[in-house]
């Protein structure tokens, strides 16, 4: 599958970040749950945390994480 055939969903909560990759048909290809620590809740820490989560869940699905 090529990246346009995939979608990444992110749920940023107070205690954890959940992310998943699905195919265009809706099949779940990869999932990730990452705890969020108190230091991760600082505004300057959220974007790098989300970028890391997206890169890891994309890799788990076999897709490159490109911007």
Residue pairs with C-beta under 8 A, 6 or more apart in sequence:
1 23
1 62
1 63
3 63
3 64
3 66
5 23
5 24
6 21
6 22
6 23
6 24
6 29
6 61
6 63
7 21
7 22
7 24
8 19
8 20
8 21
8 54
8 57
8 58
9 19
9 20
9 22
10 17
10 18
10 19
10 50
10 53
10 54
11 17
11 18
11 19
12 36
12 46
12 50
13 36
14 36
14 41
15 35
15 36
16 33
16 34
16 35
16 36
17 32
17 33
17 34
17 36
17 49
17 50
17 53
18 31
18 32
18 33
18 34
19 31
19 32
19 34
19 53
19 54
19 57
20 28
20 29
20 30
20 31
20 32
20 57
21 28
21 29
21 30
21 31
21 57
21 58
21 60
21 61
21 63
22 28
22 29
23 29
29 60
29 61
29 62
30 57
30 58
30 60
30 61
31 57
32 53
32 56
32 57
32 60
34 49
34 53
36 49
39 45
40 46
40 49
54 65
55 65
58 64
58 65
59 65
